[in-house]
Amino acid sequence: MRRYRPKQKKLRSVKIPAELSKALGEAHERIEDADDPHRFDYDDAIQVGPICGGRTGGKSRPYEFTYFPTGDTTRGRWYLFLTESQIEDIGDGRISRLPMDCCTSKNCRTKFSKKSSRCDFCDYFEDDPAEVAKQRALVRIATKAKNKREFVAAYVKQFPDASTFSLFTDLTSLRGAEVRFGKISFPEEATNLLFLARGARKSKLLISLCKKLRSLAMAYPHAKETSPTTIGVNGQEFLGLSGSDVVIFIVLKLPISLRSALSHSFVQRANSESLRSANGVVVRLLASDKVPFSLLSDWLDESYRAVAPKDFVRAVDCEGCEAS
């Protein structure tokens, strides 16, 4: 098992890179524009360029971000705990430096804005034989692979139950992997590589389906894009849509047909607490899944009605009556 053995860190005043300042500025705009105060209550709710994070903790409710610097996304990560005013000031350039606890271990450039933080790379050592064997297997796979796709194919063969997150974590934790294979983006590229390694095929029909669902959602009264991947009404999101020509993910809220929807192999409960409490589901579709568009449109309609004000729903019903 992994055992904690902390190594010395040094407090330094670190200049904030321009890409981090810009990303936090965009993050602050999203926070200000959000109508739902609980929208960012999970650790990857805000994804802007090189940062990923959300609101955490108890009474003080800080925002926790991980910053992945371009060209140094593994051992150069910054772990930031910031108030909303700090996010705004960094984005506007009023704060240009931050006091950071910096790792002093060789080849590690990880930084923490919160004291007593633990570095996953330096402050632990592994004495579990199974984990040691896994690390050796990863090194063997990386040594033989010529590119990311070959690495992932061998990885899936060795670890058939691997998730997108475990693939990303294992690949980025390997010393020299980023230099050899190039940066892997999370979750998009990691997801695509994982599904391709498991036999999925690319299809332009998936992209077409995404566009069709987005157009249908935007046709509902007062619907608007709340982010590049979500559409909402009156501050409540009723459609999440992301993916590629390999796999797409559709997030919906189904208070009525939840049980029947979950009987399909391509549907699962949403992971986040806020979505689970709202009867949220994630629909994962591959090119091989033959799903009637009428079923997806019915679920989309239910999701809209679950969050829209009653007068908006009546407007939908009136349009339906006029059409018939």
N, C-alpha and C positions, 0 to 999 in steps of 0.2 A: 504494500500500500504506500501511498505518497505520505511522506512525513515532513513536517514543518521544521525548517532550520533556517531562520532568517539571516540574511546577509546585510551588511552595512549599506545604508543609503545616505546621500548627501543632499542637503537642502540648497537649491540654487535658484536664482532669478533667471527664468528662461523667456526668451523673446517668443512672442506668439507668431507663428507663420501666417502669411497672408491667406493661404487656403483655409486655415482653421478659422480665422477672423471672418472670412466671407461666409463659410458654412454656418457658423453660429449666428451671423446676422440673418440668414435665411431661416434658421431654426426659430429665432425670436419672432420673425414675421408669422410663422405658422402658429406659434403659441398665442400670439396676440389675436389672430384671426379665428381661433378655435372657439366655438360656442359651448362645447361640452368640456367642462373642467376635468373630466376623467379620461379624456381621449388619449392622453399621453401617459397613462398609468401602467406602462409595461416597458421593459428594457430595450425594445427596438421600435418604439412607436414613432420616433423621429429619425429618419434616414436622409441625410443631406450630404452629398458628395463623400468626403472622407470621414464623416462622423456618424455615429449610430448611438441612440440612447433614448431616455425617457425619464419620467418622474419617479422617484423612489423614496423610501424611508418613511418616517412617522410624522411627527408634528411639523418639523421644519420643511418637509417635502422638497428637498433639493432635486435638481436635475442631474442625472449621471450620464456622462457621455464617454464613449471610447473613440479616440481620434487615431486614424490609421494614416500616418504620413505617407505621401506619395514616394514610392521607392524604398520604404522602410516599414512595411505594414505589420511585420511580426514582432521583432524585438525593439522596435522604435515606437511602440504604441504609447499614447498618453491616456491616462484615466482621470477624468475630470468630474468633480462634484461642484456644481455651480448653482447659484440662485438665479432667478429670472432677471434681476437687475444686472448681475455680472454678465449673463449671456448677452444682454442688450449692450452693455458697455464695451465688451470685447468686439461685438459685431460692428459697433459704431467707431471703434478705434480709440475710445477713451481709456481702455486698458490695453497696454501693448506688451506687458510682461506679467508672468505669473510665478509665484513661489512654488516650486515643485520639488518633491522628494525624488531624487534620481538614483537609479541603480548604479552601483559602482563595479559590478561584476564585469569581467571581460566579455566583450561582444554583446552586452545588453544595454540598450538605451531607453528602457521603459521609464516612464515618469508618472508621478501621482500627485494630484493636488491635495489629497487627503492624507494626513500623517498616519503612520502605522498601517498603511496599506501593504498588501502582500503581493509580491511578484510571482506569477505562475512559473516563470522560467528560472528564477534564481533562488527562491526561498523554500523550495521543496526538493526532496530527492526521493527516488523510487526504490523500494525494496521488495515489491511484490513480484515474484517470479513470472507471473502471467503478464504483467505490464511490461516487464523487462523484455520478455519474449516478443511482445507486440512491437515494441520499439525496434527491436532487431529486424523483425519482419518488414517494418516500414522502410528501414534503411535498405534492405535487400530489394524491395520493390522500386525504390527511388533510384538505386544504382543501375537496374536493368532498363528502366523506362527511358524512352527518348524524348517524350513530351508529356503534357498533362493528361491527354486522353489515354495514352498507354498506362500511365500511373494509375488513373482512376479505374481502368479496366482490370488491372491486376489487384487493385485495392478491394474492389467489389468481390472479386473471386476469393480473396483471402478473408474478407469480412462481409459476408452476404447481407447482414442485417444493418449495415452502416446507414446512418442518417446524413443528410446534407451538412448538418452542423459538425458531426464527427469527422466527416471527410475534410471539411474546411480546417478544422482544428488540427487534425493530424498532419495534413499537408503543410500548413503554414508553420507548424512547430518544428518541422524537420530543418535542420541547419543546412543552408545552401539551396533549399528547394526553390525559393523564389528567384534566386539568381539563375538557376538551371532551367526551370519550367516557366518562369514569368509569374506575375501576380495573378491570383485567382480571386474573382469578385464573389462576394457573398451578399445575398443568396443566389442571384441569378445564374452566374456561370457554374457555380458548384452544383446547383440543382440540375442544370442541363447536362453536365458531364455525368452525373450520377445516373440519371434516367437513360441516357444514351448507352452507358455501360451495361445497363440492365435490359437492353434490347429495344428501347423506344426508338421511334423513327421520326424524322422531321416532317412536318406537314404545314403547308400554307393555310390549310383549312382552320387550324387553330388560331392563327392570326386573324383570319376572316371572322371566326366566331367571336373573338374578343371585340372586334370593331362593331359587330352586329349587336352584341349585348350592351356595349357602351351607348350606341345610338338609341337603343330601346329605352335604356335607363334615363338618358337625357331628355327623352320625350315626355316624361312624367311632369306634372305641374310643379314648378319651382325647383326642379332638380338642378343641381350644379356640382361641378367638380370641387371637392374639398382638398384634393391632393392629386398628383399625377396618377394615382392608382385607386382612388376612391371617389364615389359619387354619393351625395347626401341631399337631404331636404330639411329645411328648418334647423340646421345644425346637427342633424342625426344622419349618420351614414347608413345606406341601405345596400350598397354594392361595393365590394372590393374586387379589383380585377388586375391580375398581373400574370406574367409568364412570357412564353416565347413560342417558336415553332416546334418546340419539343414537348412542353408541358405548360398548362395554364392553371391558375388557381383562382377560384371564384368564392368570395366570402359573402354570405347572405344571412339574414335573420328570419328564422322560420318557426314562429310560435305555434302554428297550427299543424303543419306537416312535418315537424321535426322527426318524429318516430319513423314515419314512412321513408323520409329522405335518408335516414341513417341505415336503412336496409340495403341501400346501394353500396357496392364496394368502393365506388369513387367518391363517397361522401364521408366525412368524419367531423366530430365535434371540434369547434375552435379551441385553441389552447389558452388564450388569454381569459382571465376571469371576467372582464367586462363583457366580452363577446359571449362567453358561456352563459352568463346570467341573462343575456338578451336572446337566448336560443340560437346563437350563431353557429354556422357550419362552414366548412371549407370543402368546396367541390374541386377535386383534382382530376383534370382530364388530359389523357394522352390521345394521340392520333388513332389508336386502336379502340378507344371507347366509343361505342355507338349510342350516343345519348340524343333523344329527340329534342330539337330546339324548343318545342312546345312545353316540355317539362321545365327547362331552364327559364323560359319566359313566365311560366306560372309561379315558379319560386321567386323570381324577381318581383313579380307583382305582389306576392305575399310579403316580401321583405319591405317593399315600399309602404304598403299599408300598415306594417307593424310599427313604423316610426313617424309617418306623416300625420299632420293634424287632420281632424275629421273633415274640415271643409275642403282640404286638398283631395281627400279620398272621394268625397261626394263629386268633386269635379271630374275625377277619373270615371266614376260610375255614370255621370251624365254624358260624357264623351262616348262611352260604350253604348248607351241607349240611342244616341243620335246616329252612331255608326250602324246599328242594327236596324 
